Amino acid sequence: MNAALRLACIDADAPPLFNLSPDGIHRTGYEPAAADLVASVMGRDLEWVITGWDNMIPMVQRGEVDAVWCGQGMIPERIALVDFTQPYAVFNETVLVRADDPARSNTSMDGYKVGAIAGSANLKVAQTIVGAEIVEFTGPSVFEDMIAALRTGTVDAFVDDDVVMIPLADNDPDFVVAFTAETRNPWGIGVQKGNAVLLGELNRALDTVIADGRLAKVWSTWMPDLAFPLAK
């Protein structure tokens, strides 16, 4: 029997990407469902290794997990650290403000404190906001920390991926979308540098589930309002 595919991710409530795990083992959401699908095509069981955001890529580099499958936009800083598969998703970046804030563009936030995850694609968008003071977030619960910071006024806005930010604004009356940057940021699975065998296996599995429509079906289950961005 093939060894389990061990994937690193955080445990956070960020639907529809993923929900809080009830037990640290079982996970739901688009990413877990897509990972289940890919692992099944590879003939491997799937094992999630829950860790902090800042520790995911180091775990891959040290060989403690096979890969990181956890909201990894393929930006140059990460490409320098791990080898990425082809994309399994493509997203934009959205800026959230408090509900009573009229700001609706990157030129209407002069003097704002704007939060973003350190070293992320979201941070690059935050850096385009004219006159903003950037507040970089790190640690095991960055998404929840940024939400709390906006709610309490520690920051005036924060940036994250549209797939989690738009539902958050729709479901929380304290927040509203200021604007979305059409970055078309591809997300991939990150493996240890030089692990061509695993990289090839993952890419072939992704080829299969994209071509036969199964990944698109998983996408539409969790994100019915977003068009599937990957060609067959």
N, CA, C and O of each residue as an XYZ file, in Angstrom:
928
protein
N       0.846     -1.193      0.000
C       0.000      0.000      0.000
C       0.883      1.245      0.000
O       1.902      1.292      0.689
N       0.480      2.266     -0.787
C       1.231      3.508     -0.832
C       1.119      4.248      0.497
O       0.098      4.171      1.180
N       2.175      4.961      0.849
C       2.149      5.761      2.071
C       1.151      6.896      1.925
O       0.874      7.357      0.818
N       0.616      7.339      3.048
C      -0.330      8.455      3.033
C       0.350      9.715      2.505
O       1.537      9.945      2.736
N      -0.426     10.520      1.795
C       0.035     11.827      1.339
C      -0.160     12.807      2.492
O      -1.289     13.087      2.895
N       0.944     13.322      3.017
C       0.895     14.194      4.198
C       0.966     15.649      3.757
O       1.943     16.080      3.145
N      -0.084     16.401      4.078
C      -0.202     17.784      3.631
C      -0.287     18.728      4.820
O      -1.020     18.472      5.776
N       0.459     19.813      4.758
C       0.431     20.824      5.812
C      -0.611     21.886      5.507
O      -0.772     22.310      4.363
N      -1.322     22.314      6.560
C      -2.238     23.448      6.446
C      -2.524     23.983      7.842
O      -2.251     23.324      8.845
N      -3.075     25.180      7.887
C      -3.562     25.731      9.140
C      -4.955     25.175      9.418
O      -5.593     24.608      8.531
N      -5.417     25.338     10.638
C      -6.806     25.029     10.980
C      -7.497     26.351     11.267
O      -7.249     26.978     12.298
N      -8.360     26.773     10.358
C      -9.026     28.063     10.497
C     -10.417     27.976      9.894
O     -10.701     27.104      9.074
N     -11.266     28.881     10.308
C     -12.615     28.960      9.763
C     -12.596     29.970      8.628
O     -12.797     31.164      8.851
N     -12.356     29.497      7.413
C     -12.232     30.359      6.242
C     -13.023     29.769      5.085
O     -12.453     29.446      4.043
N     -14.355     29.624      5.264
C     -15.169     29.042      4.198
C     -15.231     29.983      2.996
O     -15.154     31.200      3.166
N     -15.368     29.444      1.789
C     -15.547     28.026      1.461
C     -14.237     27.263      1.245
O     -14.260     26.099      0.846
N     -13.096     27.910      1.504
C     -11.817     27.209      1.326
C     -11.699     26.041      2.282
O     -11.417     24.915      1.874
N     -11.918     26.319      3.556
C     -11.921     25.255      4.564
C     -12.601     25.762      5.821
O     -12.679     26.965      6.074
N     -13.090     24.812      6.600
C     -13.753     25.097      7.863
C     -12.890     24.577      9.009
O     -11.982     23.773      8.799
N     -13.181     25.042     10.213
C     -12.483     24.506     11.376
C     -12.678     23.003     11.459
O     -13.792     22.503     11.302
N     -11.607     22.294     11.703
C     -11.693     20.841     11.849
C     -12.284     20.495     13.209
O     -11.912     21.102     14.214
N     -13.203     19.526     13.258
C     -13.771     19.147     14.553
C     -12.796     18.375     15.433
O     -12.975     18.292     16.648
N     -11.759     17.808     14.809
C     -10.878     16.917     15.567
C      -9.406     17.017     15.175
O      -8.583     16.242     15.663
N      -9.065     17.968     14.295
C      -7.686     18.082     13.842
C      -7.284     17.053     12.806
O      -6.124     16.992     12.398
N      -8.245     16.242     12.379
C      -7.973     15.178     11.404
C      -8.847     15.351     10.163
O      -8.347     15.392      9.039
N     -10.141     15.450     10.379
C     -11.092     15.564      9.278
C     -11.321     17.038      8.944
O     -11.486     17.872      9.834
N     -11.326     17.339      7.645
C     -11.470     18.724      7.202
C     -12.463     18.791      6.051
O     -12.596     17.847      5.272
N     -13.162     19.927      5.956
C     -14.117     20.148      4.879
C     -13.832     21.488      4.215
O     -13.174     22.354      4.791
N     -14.340     21.646      2.989
C     -14.124     22.852      2.214
C     -13.531     22.506      0.859
O     -13.247     21.342      0.575
N     -13.343     23.531      0.014
C     -12.841     23.273     -1.334
C     -11.461     22.640     -1.321
O     -11.240     21.628     -1.986
N     -10.532     23.216     -0.577
C      -9.176     22.661     -0.593
C      -9.132     21.223     -0.078
O      -8.534     20.375     -0.740
N      -9.734     20.907      1.070
C      -9.728     19.508      1.511
C     -10.400     18.566      0.521
O      -9.923     17.452      0.303
N     -11.512     19.006     -0.084
C     -12.204     18.143     -1.043
C     -11.358     17.927     -2.294
O     -11.303     16.816     -2.822
N     -10.699     18.983     -2.770
C      -9.819     18.844     -3.933
C      -8.626     17.952     -3.605
O      -8.204     17.145     -4.433
N      -8.087     18.095     -2.403
C      -6.959     17.257     -1.989
C      -7.370     15.792     -1.879
O      -6.620     14.904     -2.284
N      -8.559     15.537     -1.333
C      -9.076     14.164     -1.277
C      -9.147     13.560     -2.672
O      -8.767     12.409     -2.886
N      -9.640     14.356     -3.617
C      -9.791     13.890     -4.993
C      -8.432     13.554     -5.607
O      -8.264     12.493     -6.208
N      -7.481     14.445     -5.458
C      -6.150     14.228     -6.030
C      -5.472     13.023     -5.387
O      -4.862     12.208     -6.080
N      -5.575     12.907     -4.068
C      -4.961     11.766     -3.378
C      -5.563     10.448     -3.846
O      -4.850      9.456     -3.996
N      -6.880     10.437     -4.078
C      -7.530      9.200     -4.528
C      -7.038      8.791     -5.907
O      -6.852      7.603     -6.171
N      -6.824      9.766     -6.795
C      -6.295      9.472     -8.129
C      -4.873      8.922     -8.019
O      -4.472      8.069     -8.810
N      -4.121      9.404     -7.050
C      -2.754      8.925     -6.826
C      -2.718      7.575     -6.118
O      -1.657      6.962     -6.000
N      -3.873      7.111     -5.646
C      -3.928      5.847     -4.926
C      -3.366      5.928     -3.525
O      -2.838      4.947     -3.001
N      -3.480      7.111     -2.913
C      -2.918      7.314     -1.582
C      -3.974      7.843     -0.626
O      -4.852      8.613     -1.016
N      -3.881      7.423      0.631
C      -4.681      8.041      1.680
C      -4.152      9.448      1.923
O      -3.033      9.787      1.539
N      -4.985     10.257      2.568
C      -4.618     11.647      2.823
C      -4.516     11.887      4.328
O      -5.393     11.487      5.093
N      -3.450     12.536      4.735
C      -3.267     12.890      6.145
C      -2.935     14.375      6.246
O      -1.953     14.842      5.670
N      -3.766     15.111      6.983
C      -3.509     16.528      7.205
C      -2.621     16.709      8.431
O      -2.824     16.069      9.463
N      -1.644     17.585      8.301
C      -0.776     17.949      9.418
C      -1.043     19.423      9.719
O      -0.640     20.304      8.959
N      -1.719     19.677     10.825
C      -2.109     21.036     11.174
C      -0.939     21.750     11.840
O      -0.315     21.226     12.762
N      -0.656     22.951     11.357
C       0.456     23.726     11.904
C       0.159     25.202     11.718
O      -0.879     25.561     11.162
N       1.056     26.060     12.175
C       0.899     27.491     11.983
C       1.256     27.910     10.568
O       2.015     27.222      9.884
N       0.710     29.038     10.128
C       0.949     29.527      8.769
C       2.444     29.651      8.475
O       2.904     29.244      7.409
N       3.187     30.201      9.403
C       4.613     30.445      9.164
C       5.442     29.170      9.146
O       6.603     29.196      8.738
N       4.868     28.060      9.579
C       5.623     26.807      9.681
C       5.350     25.852      8.523
O       6.015     24.822      8.412
N       4.392     26.170      7.665
C       3.996     25.209      6.624
C       5.122     24.952      5.627
O       5.505     23.803      5.407
N       5.648     26.003      5.029
C       6.722     25.826      4.050
C       7.983     25.264      4.701
O       8.607     24.378      4.118
N       8.392     25.739      5.893
C       9.541     25.098      6.540
C       9.353     23.599      6.771
O      10.317     22.840      6.670
N       8.137     23.159      7.078
C       7.900     21.721      7.248
C       8.148     20.967      5.947
O       8.710     19.872      5.953
N       7.724     21.564      4.823
C       7.989     20.949      3.517
C       9.489     20.898      3.263
O      10.017     19.875      2.826
N      10.165     21.993      3.536
C      11.607     22.053      3.294
C      12.376     21.029      4.127
O      13.380     20.480      3.675
N      11.899     20.780      5.339
C      12.573     19.817      6.222
C      12.165     18.375      5.944
O      12.722     17.450      6.535
N      11.199     18.174      5.050
C      10.750     16.829      4.733
C       9.817     16.229      5.760
O       9.625     15.014      5.784
N       9.230     17.061      6.614
C       8.320     16.566      7.645
C       6.922     16.301      7.101
O       6.153     15.549      7.699
N       6.593     16.916      5.971
C       5.355     16.647      5.240
C       5.710     16.543      3.764
O       6.794     16.945      3.342
N       4.780     15.998      2.986
C       5.032     15.868      1.548
C       4.849     17.187      0.817
O       5.570     17.483     -0.136
N       3.875     17.983      1.270
C       3.542     19.200      0.536
C       2.727     20.131      1.419
O       2.201     19.727      2.457
N       2.632     21.378      0.990
C       1.712     22.336      1.592
C       0.578     22.563      0.598
O       0.802     22.921     -0.558
N      -0.640     22.347      1.079
C      -1.841     22.614      0.268
C      -2.714     23.510      1.132
O      -3.560     23.032      1.887
N      -2.500     24.815      1.013
C      -3.128     25.716      1.984
C      -3.017     27.169      1.523
O      -2.231     27.938      2.075
N      -3.796     27.542      0.522
C      -3.864     28.941      0.131
C      -2.553     29.540     -0.321
O      -2.261     30.700     -0.026
N      -1.755     28.756     -1.039
C      -0.432     29.224     -1.441
C      -0.460     29.829     -2.840
O      -0.296     29.128     -3.839
N      -0.671     31.147     -2.896
C      -0.505     31.830     -4.162
C       0.937     31.704     -4.620
O       1.866     31.810     -3.820
N       1.115     31.478     -5.907
C       2.459     31.195     -6.423
C       3.203     32.487     -6.737
O       3.394     32.857     -7.895
N       3.614     33.156     -5.670
C       4.369     34.400     -5.797
C       5.866     34.083     -5.786
O       6.269     33.030     -5.292
N       6.694     34.984     -6.326
C       8.131     34.687     -6.440
C       8.787     34.296     -5.125
O       9.660     33.428     -5.102
N       8.378     34.927     -4.027
C       8.997     34.628     -2.738
C       8.787     33.168     -2.337
O       9.672     32.560     -1.736
N       7.630     32.605     -2.663
C       7.367     31.203     -2.331
C       7.989     30.264     -3.363
O       8.464     29.183     -3.015
N       7.987     30.672     -4.617
C       8.598     29.850     -5.667
C      10.080     29.626     -5.373
O      10.649     28.607     -5.766
N      10.697     30.571     -4.688
C      12.108     30.419     -4.314
C      12.306     29.372     -3.226
O      13.423     28.900     -3.018
N      11.231     29.005     -2.531
C      11.343     28.114     -1.374
C      10.876     26.694     -1.644
O      11.423     25.744     -1.083
N       9.866     26.539     -2.502
C       9.310     25.220     -2.823
C       9.015     25.157     -4.311
O       8.954     26.187     -4.982
N       8.833     23.947     -4.826
C       8.403     23.757     -6.211
C       6.887     23.600     -6.231
O       6.323     22.846     -5.438
N       6.234     24.312     -7.138
C       4.776     24.298     -7.200
C       4.261     23.471     -8.372
O       4.877     23.397     -9.436
N       3.112     22.855     -8.134
C       2.371     22.195     -9.197
C       1.705     23.243    -10.080
O       1.803     24.446     -9.838
N       1.030     22.749    -11.105
C       0.120     23.608    -11.844
C      -0.996     24.069    -10.902
O      -1.190     23.460     -9.850
N      -1.727     25.121    -11.251
C      -2.756     25.634    -10.340
C      -3.936     24.672    -10.167
O      -4.314     23.950    -11.089
N      -4.495     24.686     -8.974
C      -5.777     24.035     -8.709
C      -6.862     25.074     -8.447
O      -8.027     24.728     -8.248
N      -6.470     26.368     -8.447
C      -7.405     27.468     -8.217
C      -6.758     28.760     -8.693
O      -5.535     28.861     -8.786
N      -7.600     29.747     -8.992
C      -7.141     31.091     -9.334
C      -8.083     32.071     -8.636
O      -9.302     31.985     -8.789
N      -7.515     32.999     -7.872
C      -8.342     33.938     -7.113
C      -7.810     35.359     -7.238
O      -6.684     35.588     -7.681
N      -8.652     36.308     -6.833
C      -8.282     37.714     -6.736
C      -8.114     38.099     -5.270
O      -8.339     37.284     -4.375
N      -7.717     39.349     -5.031
C      -7.541     39.849     -3.666
C      -8.585     40.921     -3.363
O      -8.853     41.792     -4.190
N      -9.169     40.847     -2.171
C     -10.233     41.762     -1.760
C      -9.823     42.509     -0.495
O      -9.187     41.953      0.400
N     -10.201     43.776     -0.446
C      -9.943     44.619      0.721
C     -11.250     44.825      1.478
O     -12.262     45.220      0.898
N     -11.217     44.554      2.769
C     -12.383     44.705      3.634
C     -12.181     45.894      4.566
O     -11.079     46.143      5.054
N     -13.280     46.629      4.804
C     -13.286     47.716      5.784
C     -14.499     47.538      6.689
O     -15.333     46.664      6.453
N     -14.595     48.370      7.724
C     -15.780     48.311      8.571
C     -16.986     48.859      7.823
O     -16.850     49.644      6.884
N     -18.160     48.436      8.251
C     -19.387     48.695      7.496
C     -19.684     50.177      7.311
O     -20.321     50.553      6.328
N     -19.237     51.026      8.232
C     -19.529     52.460      8.133
C     -18.444     53.238      7.397
O     -18.470     54.469      7.375
N     -17.495     52.534      6.799
C     -16.368     53.175      6.117
C     -16.707     53.362      4.643
O     -17.069     52.393      3.976
N     -16.599     54.597      4.107
C     -16.968     54.834      2.705
C     -15.876     54.503      1.693
O     -16.127     54.587      0.491
N     -14.683     54.135      2.128
C     -13.570     53.905      1.198
C     -13.907     52.794      0.210
O     -14.384     51.728      0.598
N     -13.649     53.059     -1.086
C     -13.975     52.066     -2.113
C     -12.885     51.927     -3.177
O     -13.140     51.367     -4.243
N     -11.694     52.417     -2.911
C     -10.608     52.272     -3.886
C      -9.272     52.383     -3.169
O      -9.208     52.732     -1.990
N      -8.211     52.079     -3.901
C      -6.877     52.141     -3.293
C      -6.355     53.566     -3.197
O      -5.247     53.788     -2.708
N      -7.139     54.535     -3.657
C      -6.747     55.939     -3.519
C      -7.578     56.662     -2.461
O      -7.439     57.873     -2.285
N      -8.435     55.932     -1.759
C      -9.301     56.568     -0.755
C      -8.987     56.085      0.656
O      -9.842     56.143      1.539
N      -7.754     55.606      0.869
C      -7.376     55.058      2.171
C      -6.088     55.686      2.698
O      -5.320     55.035      3.407
N      -5.857     56.937      2.356
C      -4.656     57.626      2.832
C      -4.652     57.659      4.359
O      -5.628     58.078      4.981
N      -3.550     57.215      4.955
C      -3.438     57.193      6.405
C      -4.021     55.973      7.079
O      -3.897     55.825      8.295
N      -4.661     55.086      6.315
C      -5.244     53.873      6.891
C      -4.145     52.895      7.315
O      -3.095     52.799      6.679
N      -4.410     52.189      8.385
C      -3.610     51.019      8.730
C      -4.240     49.818      8.039
O      -5.395     49.480      8.298
N      -3.472     49.173      7.154
C      -4.003     48.086      6.328
C      -3.257     46.800      6.650
O      -2.034     46.734      6.527
N      -3.994     45.786      7.060
C      -3.406     44.515      7.423
C      -3.288     43.559      6.254
O      -4.106     43.582      5.334
N      -2.272     42.722      6.295
C      -2.086     41.657      5.305
C      -1.116     40.638      5.888
O      -0.328     40.951      6.781
N      -1.184     39.416      5.372
C      -0.279     38.368      5.831
C       1.121     38.643      5.290
O       1.291     38.906      4.099
N       2.106     38.584      6.154
C       3.491     38.821      5.748
C       3.897     37.851      4.640
O       3.614     36.656      4.712
N       4.567     38.384      3.612
C       5.090     37.549      2.546
C       4.050     36.961      1.625
O       4.302     35.938      0.988
N       2.877     37.585      1.535
C       1.774     37.020      0.751
C       1.464     37.873     -0.473
O       1.929     39.006     -0.595
N       0.660     37.296     -1.386
C       0.149     38.074     -2.512
C      -0.739     39.203     -2.013
O      -0.782     40.275     -2.616
N      -1.450     38.966     -0.910
C      -2.302     39.999     -0.322
C      -1.476     41.211      0.099
O      -1.910     42.353     -0.056
N      -0.282     40.954      0.632
C       0.594     42.046      1.044
C       0.961     42.925     -0.146
O       1.038     44.146     -0.016
N       1.186     42.316     -1.296
C       1.533     43.092     -2.487
C       0.401     44.040     -2.868
O       0.649     45.165     -3.302
N      -0.851     43.582     -2.707
C      -1.994     44.456     -2.984
C      -2.064     45.571     -1.947
O      -2.304     46.727     -2.294
N      -1.856     45.231     -0.677
C      -1.868     46.256      0.374
C      -0.857     47.357      0.074
O      -1.106     48.530      0.354
N       0.276     46.979     -0.492
C       1.333     47.952     -0.768
C       0.984     48.895     -1.915
O       1.686     49.885     -2.127
N      -0.086     48.610     -2.662
C      -0.540     49.515     -3.725
C      -1.510     50.566     -3.206
O      -1.872     51.478     -3.949
N      -1.938     50.467     -1.956
C      -2.904     51.415     -1.401
C      -2.173     52.708     -1.040
O      -1.277     52.722     -0.197
N      -2.574     53.774     -1.689
C      -1.858     55.046     -1.599
C      -1.942     55.607     -0.179
O      -3.030     55.794      0.365
N      -0.777     55.869      0.406
C      -0.716     56.504      1.718
C      -0.999     55.599      2.891
O      -1.118     56.078      4.019
N      -1.110     54.294      2.657
C      -1.455     53.368      3.739
C      -0.236     53.011      4.575
O       0.894     52.997      4.087
N      -0.492     52.726      5.837
C       0.512     52.146      6.726
C       0.260     50.646      6.780
O      -0.799     50.213      7.234
N       1.212     49.854      6.325
C       1.007     48.410      6.218
C       1.304     47.740      7.558
O       2.334     47.992      8.184
N       0.382     46.887      7.979
C       0.547     46.111      9.205
C       0.623     44.640      8.801
O      -0.369     44.066      8.353
N       1.797     44.031      8.957
C       1.989     42.641      8.541
C       1.635     41.692      9.684
O       2.056     41.882     10.825
N       0.857     40.670      9.352
C       0.424     39.689     10.337
C       1.169     38.377     10.130
O       1.356     37.927      9.000
N       1.588     37.775     11.227
C       2.199     36.452     11.213
C       1.587     35.635     12.343
O       0.824     36.153     13.158
N       1.930     34.357     12.378
C       1.460     33.521     13.473
C       0.490     32.454     13.023
O       0.150     32.384     11.842
N       0.041     31.626     13.940
C      -0.774     30.463     13.587
C      -2.209     30.775     13.202
O      -2.879     29.932     12.605
N      -2.704     31.976     13.531
C      -4.124     32.279     13.277
C      -4.266     33.647     12.625
O      -5.015     34.500     13.102
N      -3.537     33.844     11.526
C      -3.474     35.176     10.920
C      -4.832     35.666     10.429
O      -5.151     36.842     10.599
N      -5.640     34.794      9.824
C      -6.928     35.235      9.288
C      -7.834     35.721     10.414
O      -8.407     36.808     10.330
N      -7.962     34.920     11.461
C      -8.776     35.320     12.606
C      -8.217     36.572     13.267
O      -8.974     37.426     13.728
N      -6.894     36.682     13.314
C      -6.270     37.857     13.930
C      -6.583     39.123     13.139
O      -6.823     40.176     13.729
N      -6.582     39.033     11.809
C      -6.884     40.209     10.995
C      -8.350     40.607     11.137
O      -8.666     41.795     11.197
N      -9.241     39.629     11.190
C     -10.660     39.929     11.410
C     -10.845     40.664     12.736
O     -11.538     41.680     12.801
N     -10.226     40.147     13.781
C     -10.348     40.768     15.103
C      -9.762     42.175     15.106
O     -10.321     43.080     15.726
N      -8.640     42.362     14.417
C      -7.997     43.677     14.376
C      -8.874     44.702     13.669
O      -8.942     45.855     14.096
N      -9.544     44.296     12.595
C     -10.449     45.208     11.906
C     -11.667     45.511     12.773
O     -12.117     46.654     12.849
N     -12.184     44.503     13.410
C     -13.379     44.686     14.240
C     -13.118     45.658     15.403
O     -13.983     46.457     15.759
N     -11.923     45.577     15.983
C     -11.610     46.404     17.149
C     -10.991     47.753     16.788
O     -10.810     48.603     17.661
N     -10.665     47.957     15.508
C     -10.078     49.216     15.091
C      -8.568     49.260     15.156
O      -7.970     50.316     14.949
N      -7.945     48.134     15.438
C      -6.479     48.082     15.428
C      -5.946     48.344     14.024
O      -4.902     48.975     13.859
N      -6.668     47.857     13.007
C      -6.410     48.230     11.617
C      -7.695     48.810     11.042
O      -8.782     48.608     11.583
N      -7.552     49.532      9.938
C      -8.708     50.149      9.284
C      -9.209     49.332      8.103
O     -10.319     49.547      7.616
N      -8.392     48.399      7.647
C      -8.744     47.544      6.514
C      -7.793     46.361      6.532
O      -6.738     46.410      7.165
N      -8.171     45.299      5.833
C      -7.200     44.230      5.603
C      -7.484     43.550      4.283
O      -8.590     43.618      3.747
N      -6.452     42.887      3.769
C      -6.500     42.267      2.445
C      -6.376     40.760      2.591
O      -5.524     40.260      3.326
N      -7.235     40.047      1.883
C      -7.092     38.594      1.771
C      -7.789     38.176      0.478
O      -8.214     39.023     -0.307
N      -7.902     36.886      0.267
C      -8.404     36.393     -1.014
C      -9.912     36.560     -1.129
O     -10.648     36.397     -0.155
N     -10.359     36.892     -2.347
C     -11.781     37.165     -2.567
C     -12.665     36.002     -2.156
O     -13.795     36.207     -1.712
N     -12.165     34.792     -2.299
C     -12.971     33.604     -2.031
C     -13.397     33.523     -0.569
O     -14.443     32.950     -0.265
N     -12.601     34.091      0.344
C     -12.994     34.097      1.758
C     -13.531     35.452      2.205
O     -14.338     35.523      3.132
N     -13.092     36.525      1.557
C     -13.479     37.862      2.006
C     -14.900     38.233      1.610
O     -15.622     38.843      2.398
N     -15.309     37.874      0.399
C     -16.658     38.234     -0.040
C     -17.716     37.522      0.803
O     -18.673     38.167      1.229
N     -17.583     36.208      1.063
C     -18.543     35.571      1.980
C     -18.513     36.166      3.384
O     -19.553     36.270      4.034
N     -17.329     36.558      3.856
C     -17.236     37.165      5.183
C     -18.036     38.458      5.232
O     -18.789     38.690      6.178
N     -17.876     39.302      4.215
C     -18.623     40.561      4.178
C     -20.122     40.325      4.035
O     -20.927     41.062      4.605
N     -20.496     39.302      3.277
C     -21.917     38.996      3.082
C     -22.581     38.522      4.371
O     -23.776     38.734      4.577
N     -21.801     37.880      5.234
C     -22.377     37.229      6.411
C     -22.105     37.942      7.728
O     -22.648     37.556      8.764
N     -21.274     38.975      7.701
C     -20.956     39.703      8.930
C     -21.312     41.176      8.741
O     -20.668     41.860      7.946
N     -22.319     41.678      9.450
C     -22.766     43.063      9.242
C     -21.745     44.114      9.648
O     -21.928     45.292      9.342
N     -20.682     43.721     10.324
C     -19.654     44.684     10.733
C     -18.737     45.091      9.592
O     -18.020     46.085      9.702
N     -18.747     44.328      8.483
C     -17.762     44.534      7.430
C     -18.420     44.759      6.073
O     -19.563     44.367      5.838
N     -17.657     45.406      5.183
C     -18.088     45.601      3.802
C     -16.850     45.549      2.903
O     -15.748     45.896      3.327
N     -17.047     45.112      1.664
C     -15.952     45.085      0.690
C     -15.659     46.502      0.216
O     -16.558     47.207     -0.243
N     -14.405     46.915      0.328
C     -13.991     48.209     -0.214
C     -13.754     48.086     -1.716
O     -14.307     48.851     -2.506
N     -12.920     47.110     -2.105
C     -12.698     46.842     -3.529
C     -11.986     45.511     -3.681
O     -11.414     44.979     -2.729
N     -12.031     44.985     -4.890
C     -11.327     43.752     -5.232
C     -10.320     44.038     -6.334
O     -10.661     44.641     -7.352
N      -9.094     43.611     -6.135
C      -8.042     43.752     -7.141
C      -8.028     42.499     -8.011
O      -7.875     41.388     -7.503
N      -8.186     42.677     -9.312
C      -8.263     41.546    -10.242
C      -6.851     41.020    -10.533
O      -6.287     41.270    -11.598
N      -6.311     40.304     -9.581
C      -4.932     39.833     -9.698
C      -4.797     38.492    -10.413
O      -3.721     38.159    -10.910
N      -5.875     37.730    -10.467
C      -5.841     36.392    -11.089
C      -4.642     35.603    -10.563
O      -3.814     35.124    -11.337
N      -4.564     35.479     -9.273
C      -3.426     34.855     -8.610
C      -3.591     33.334     -8.582
O      -4.523     32.836     -7.950
N      -2.704     32.579     -9.255
C      -2.827     31.112     -9.258
C      -2.317     30.508     -7.959
O      -1.312     30.950     -7.403
N      -3.022     29.499     -7.491
C      -2.630     28.764     -6.291
C      -2.161     27.375     -6.677
O      -2.751     26.727     -7.542
N      -1.078     26.913     -6.020
C      -0.571     25.580     -6.300
C      -0.226     24.822     -5.040
O      -0.288     25.360     -3.935
N       0.137     23.570     -5.221
C       0.591     22.693     -4.142
C       2.113     22.784     -4.112
O       2.769     22.582     -5.134
N       2.675     23.085     -2.947
C       4.120     23.268     -2.835
C       4.817     22.035     -2.290
O       4.464     21.541     -1.219
N       5.818     21.529     -3.030
C       6.595     20.372     -2.590
C       8.053     20.788     -2.393
O       8.472     21.865     -2.817
N       8.802     19.919     -1.748
C      10.214     20.196     -1.479
C      10.970     20.416     -2.788
O      10.754     19.698     -3.765
N      11.850     21.405     -2.803
C      12.662     21.684     -3.981
C      13.375     20.412     -4.450
O      14.011     19.710     -3.663
N      13.253     20.136     -5.752
C      13.935     18.995     -6.333
C      13.186     17.683     -6.263
O      13.664     16.678     -6.789
N      12.008     17.660     -5.621
C      11.235     16.416     -5.527
C      10.398     16.254     -6.794
O       9.178     16.415     -6.782
N      11.092     15.929     -7.890
C      10.435     15.855     -9.192
C       9.435     14.712     -9.274
O       8.446     14.809    -10.000
N       9.676     13.637     -8.542
C       8.771     12.488     -8.594
C       7.403     12.866     -8.042
O       6.386     12.650     -8.701
N       7.372     13.430     -6.837
C       6.089     13.817     -6.242
C       5.434     14.929     -7.041
O       4.220     14.917     -7.240
N       6.218     15.882     -7.497
C       5.667     16.972     -8.300
C       4.979     16.426     -9.543
O       3.882     16.862     -9.893
N       5.619     15.473    -10.206
C       5.023     14.866    -11.390
C       3.755     14.102    -11.083
O       2.789     14.169    -11.844
N       3.744     13.369     -9.967
C       2.549     12.609     -9.585
C       1.378     13.544     -9.305
O       0.252     13.281     -9.729
N       1.643     14.621     -8.599
C       0.581     15.581     -8.296
C       0.071     16.254     -9.562
O      -1.137     16.424     -9.727
N       0.975     16.638    -10.456
C       0.554     17.287    -11.695
C      -0.258     16.351    -12.576
O      -1.235     16.771    -13.196
N       0.140     15.085    -12.636
C      -0.630     14.133    -13.444
C      -2.022     13.922    -12.854
O      -3.002     13.811    -13.592
N      -2.109     13.867    -11.530
C      -3.418     13.721    -10.894
C      -4.282     14.952    -11.148
O      -5.478     14.827    -11.411
N      -3.687     16.137    -11.073
C      -4.434     17.356    -11.379
C      -4.874     17.374    -12.836
O      -6.007     17.751    -13.136
N      -3.987     16.968    -13.747
C      -4.370     16.863    -15.158
C      -5.627     16.009    -15.314
O      -6.554     16.371    -16.039
N      -5.643     14.877    -14.626
C      -6.758     13.935    -14.742
C      -8.059     14.550    -14.259
O      -9.070     14.487    -14.958
N      -8.047     15.151    -13.060
C      -9.306     15.634    -12.478
C      -9.765     16.945    -13.104
O     -10.945     17.286    -13.021
N      -8.857     17.681    -13.725
C      -9.278     18.852    -14.496
C      -9.893     18.401    -15.816
O     -10.941     18.904    -16.220
N      -9.242     17.454    -16.486
C      -9.717     16.997    -17.792
C     -11.057     16.284    -17.717
O     -11.893     16.449    -18.606
N     -11.277     15.494    -16.670
C     -12.536     14.736    -16.610
C     -13.666     15.492    -15.906
O     -14.769     14.964    -15.761
N     -13.396     16.716    -15.472
C     -14.444     17.550    -14.893
C     -14.681     17.363    -13.408
O     -15.532     18.040    -12.833
N     -13.947     16.457    -12.772
C     -14.208     16.214    -11.349
C     -13.779     17.380    -10.465
O     -14.442     17.673     -9.469
N     -12.688     18.044    -10.810
C     -12.285     19.190     -9.994
C     -13.277     20.337    -10.155
O     -13.580     21.040     -9.191
N     -13.778     20.525    -11.365
C     -14.795     21.560    -11.584
C     -16.053     21.276    -10.772
O     -16.701     22.202    -10.284
N     -16.399     20.006    -10.627
C     -17.573     19.643     -9.833
C     -17.350     19.967     -8.363
O     -18.247     20.479     -7.693
N     -16.151     19.669     -7.859
C     -15.831     20.024     -6.471
C     -15.891     21.539     -6.293
O     -16.436     22.035     -5.307
N     -15.329     22.267     -7.252
C     -15.354     23.737     -7.210
C     -16.791     24.239     -7.119
O     -17.102     25.061     -6.257
N     -17.663     23.759     -7.988
C     -19.042     24.258     -8.018
C     -19.822     23.871     -6.773
O     -20.781     24.549     -6.405
N     -19.417     22.778     -6.117
C     -20.065     22.393     -4.861
C     -19.800     23.426     -3.775
O     -20.699     23.784     -3.015
N     -18.571     23.899     -3.707
C     -18.185     24.812     -2.629
C     -18.261     26.278     -3.018
O     -18.431     27.139     -2.155
N     -18.138     26.573     -4.310
C     -18.119     27.970     -4.760
C     -19.000     28.139     -5.986
O     -18.503     28.480     -7.059
N     -20.308     27.904     -5.845
C     -21.201     27.916     -7.010
C     -21.298     29.267     -7.705
O     -21.696     29.331     -8.868
N     -20.941     30.352     -7.014
C     -21.058     31.679     -7.610
C     -19.791     32.122     -8.335
O     -19.771     33.185     -8.957
N     -18.729     31.310     -8.259
C     -17.483     31.629     -8.956
C     -17.289     30.673    -10.125
O     -17.424     29.459     -9.970
N     -16.971     31.224    -11.297
C     -16.723     30.385    -12.470
C     -15.429     29.596    -12.276
O     -14.434     30.132    -11.787
N     -15.452     28.326    -12.660
C     -14.249     27.494    -12.569
C     -13.192     28.059    -13.513
O     -13.462     28.216    -14.704
N     -11.989     28.369    -13.010
C     -11.027     29.140    -13.800
C     -10.036     28.323    -14.614
O      -9.207     28.897    -15.320
N     -10.101     26.996    -14.534
C      -9.072     26.165    -15.160
C      -9.633     25.457    -16.377
O     -10.668     24.795    -16.298
N      -8.952     25.596    -17.499
C      -9.406     24.966    -18.736
C      -9.201     23.469    -18.663
O      -8.260     22.986    -18.034
N     -10.103     22.731    -19.320
C      -9.954     21.272    -19.389
C      -8.866     20.926    -20.393
O      -8.577     19.749    -20.608
